[in-house]
């Protein structure tokens, strides 16, 4: 197995003993690294309720309820994913869970069709059923992991990073001019300072300081933004100290066939996205995921949807931003992410603390996200390096899969004329790429034996790469 780019002096180089992914770091490092994960994922975590709320006519207080519930459920799911519960739940990797963007359009459509705010009971009724169905389907779905060799996994990991590129741009340049994001010079300067700080800190320092380069750069960027008048924390006074989940805040769940079918499709889409992200993290921490590992991770996604159905939250999936952070810092301990989960729970119960993170300037988070998303793409390229591209059609598989996946990334409205269920599936760059890479790999490399099956299998089993005129196998970089 190859390893991700990491800074020298990281915890992966500690003396032999427990695997790095299971190693418990000193308390102060757990807290700082966990806080760094929190800062990276927070904007994405609260984005879903902030988009859904206004779209279905919720007032500010109701939206605040969604945000708090979202943070609470994200924290619970993150703790379970990283720490695990018995043999039932948790992939036991440094996986940060957050609300999936796949649920945005379906929730808005269902709620609107059934009366806006009054349609939310149908949304949460469907979410409850989809969560229960997901718990049943997690194990069967996990059995397809053997059809995710480096060829498929690497392609999907690449699209995760590439498709997220627009998110950091919208944070840096949120103002729309004629339908386009036009950057403000000051915002770009702030984002550039964050990126430059990450580079300088990573280059000049080693060990602990280098590993928190992203967090330190966010602090530096926030200070610069404040000096330039782009950091505002005026909302802090209007937020309460304590809050908690309001069970069935919008009424008892209601059940209808169409919403249930739609949300079950969302659950399967979430499974495909989480599978790709968990494989990416497994690649980074050098842990080969078994079907049982994957099943526990997917079951946790389903459990999050079930919990969300009565706490007014959203289904969770693994956050790609944090996948990139694992690759950049080389911090592979899953207990760091457990601390991030605890902090999320605290934010869900203490809204005033959460507001501080929420008020971090967009260009600051956008600058850090630029590096995180690109890191995910780089890991995908590294994973593809394990696949054989000699005397086979694997390049064609990668090209077609990326081409199809990039369509909704470049033009989100491309499929607006298609049926809603089609939009849910193929409107997601990640899901579309998973489907095409998965199917094409079976067609070219499994049906009829494939052209170079022995070479492909060797690359999968031994992490070999193929080089030289004779195509001799060389051991992958450790």
Rosetta blueprint (number, residue, H / E / L):
1 X L
2 X L
3 X L
4 X L
5 X L
6 X L
7 X L
8 X L
9 X L
10 X L
11 X H
12 X H
13 X H
14 X L
15 X L
16 X L
17 X L
18 X L
19 X L
20 X H
21 X H
22 X H
23 X L
24 X L
25 X L
26 X L
27 X H
28 X H
29 X H
30 X H
31 X H
32 X H
33 X H
34 X H
35 X H
36 X H
37 X H
38 X H
39 X H
40 X H
41 X H
42 X H
43 X H
44 X H
45 X H
46 X H
47 X H
48 X H
49 X H
50 X H
51 X H
52 X H
53 X H
54 X H
55 X H
56 X L
57 X L
58 X L
59 X L
60 X H
61 X H
62 X H
63 X H
64 X H
65 X H
66 X H
67 X H
68 X H
69 X H
70 X H
71 X H
72 X H
73 X H
74 X H
75 X H
76 X H
77 X H
78 X H
79 X H
80 X H
81 X H
82 X H
83 X H
84 X L
85 X E
86 X L
87 X L
88 X L
89 X E
90 X L
91 X L
92 X L
93 X L
94 X L
95 X L
96 X L
97 X E
98 X E
99 X E
100 X L
101 X L
102 X L
103 X H
104 X H
105 X H
106 X H
107 X H
108 X H
109 X H
110 X H
111 X H
112 X H
113 X H
114 X L
115 X L
116 X H
117 X H
118 X H
119 X H
120 X H
121 X H
122 X H
123 X H
124 X H
125 X H
126 X H
127 X H
128 X H
129 X H
130 X H
131 X H
132 X H
133 X H
134 X H
135 X H
136 X H
137 X H
138 X H
139 X H
140 X H
141 X H
142 X H
143 X H
144 X H
145 X H
146 X H
147 X H
148 X L
149 X L
150 X H
151 X H
152 X H
153 X H
154 X H
155 X H
156 X H
157 X H
158 X H
159 X H
160 X H
161 X H
162 X H
163 X H
164 X L
165 X H
166 X H
167 X H
168 X H
169 X H
170 X H
171 X H
172 X H
173 X L
174 X L
175 X L
176 X E
177 X E
178 X L
179 X L
180 X E
181 X E
182 X L
183 X L
184 X L
185 X H
186 X H
187 X H
188 X H
189 X H
190 X H
191 X H
192 X H
193 X H
194 X H
195 X H
196 X H
197 X H
198 X H
199 X H
200 X H
201 X H
202 X H
203 X H
204 X H
205 X L
206 X L
207 X L
208 X H
209 X H
210 X H
211 X H
212 X L
213 X H
214 X H
215 X H
216 X H
217 X H
218 X H
219 X H
220 X H
221 X H
222 X H
223 X H
224 X H
225 X H
226 X H
227 X H
228 X L
229 X L
230 X L
231 X L
232 X L
233 X L
234 X H
235 X H
236 X H
237 X H
238 X H
239 X L
240 X L
241 X L
242 X L
243 X L
244 X L
245 X L
246 X L
247 X L
248 X L
249 X L
250 X L
251 X L
252 X L
253 X L
254 X L
255 X L
256 X L
257 X H
258 X H
259 X H
260 X H
261 X H
262 X H
263 X H
264 X H
265 X H
266 X H
267 X H
268 X H
269 X H
270 X H
271 X H
272 X H
273 X H
274 X H
275 X H
276 X H
277 X H
278 X H
279 X H
280 X H
281 X H
282 X H
283 X H
284 X H
285 X L
286 X L
287 X L
288 X L
289 X L
290 X L
291 X H
292 X H
293 X H
294 X H
295 X H
296 X H
297 X H
298 X H
299 X H
300 X H
301 X H
302 X H
303 X H
304 X H
305 X H
306 X H
307 X H
308 X H
309 X H
310 X H
311 X H
312 X L
313 X L
314 X L
315 X L
316 X E
317 X E
318 X E
319 X L
320 X H
321 X H
322 X H
323 X H
324 X H
325 X H
326 X H
327 X H
328 X H
329 X H
330 X L
331 X L
332 X L
333 X L
334 X H
335 X H
336 X H
337 X H
338 X H
339 X H
340 X H
341 X H
342 X H
343 X H
344 X H
345 X H
346 X H
347 X H
348 X H
349 X H
350 X L
351 X H
352 X H
353 X H
354 X H
355 X H
356 X H
357 X H
358 X H
359 X L
360 X L
361 X L
362 X H
363 X H
364 X H
365 X H
366 X H
367 X H
368 X H
369 X H
370 X H
371 X H
372 X H
373 X H
374 X H
375 X H
376 X H
377 X H
378 X H
379 X H
380 X H
381 X H
382 X H
383 X H
384 X H
385 X L
386 X L
387 X L
388 X L
389 X L
390 X L
391 X L
392 X L
393 X L
394 X H
395 X H
396 X H
397 X H
398 X H
399 X H
400 X H
401 X H
402 X H
403 X H
404 X H
405 X H
406 X H
407 X H
408 X H
409 X H
410 X H
411 X L
412 X L
413 X L
414 X L
415 X L
416 X L
417 X L
418 X L
419 X L
420 X H
421 X H
422 X H
423 X H
424 X H
425 X H
426 X H
427 X L
428 X L
429 X H
430 X H
431 X H
432 X H
433 X H
434 X H
435 X H
436 X H
437 X H
438 X H
439 X H
440 X H
441 X H
442 X H
443 X H
444 X H
445 X H
446 X L
447 X H
448 X H
449 X H
450 X L
451 X L
452 X L
453 X H
454 X H
455 X H
456 X H
457 X H
458 X H
459 X H
460 X H
461 X H
462 X H
463 X L
464 X E
465 X E
466 X E
467 X L
468 X L
469 X L
470 X L
471 X L
472 X L
473 X E
474 X E
475 X E
476 X L
477 X L
478 X L
